[in-house]
Amino acid sequence: MRHLRMVVAVAESGSVTKAAAALGIAQPALTAQLNRIDRSLGGNVFVRDRFGARPTELGELILRHARVLLPAMSALADDAERLVNGDVAKGRRSG
């Protein structure tokens, strides 16, 4: 999920430097992570040049999924926390 958040941050800011600042990490650390993400996927997620960072076709695919998965995982974490704390959402039963 952390990788997906990084990819979304870069896409939304259009810049690795701006995304790093928004994520609270150093730009070289984000660049290194993006390079690892590229290697793990077998292709570049972004075209990076002096004009910024733009998603490739692979990047667009990742972004489409990330924009579904990130909110879903956030909702899952919220629901799990409410369940564990005994505050089950209205209309749902535990067990």
Secondary structure, DSSP 8 states (H G I E B T S, - for coil): -HHHHHHHHHHHHT-HHHHHHHHTS-HHHHHHHHHHHHHHHTS-SEEEETTEEEE-HHHHHHHHHHHHHHHHHHHHHHHHHHHHTT---TT----
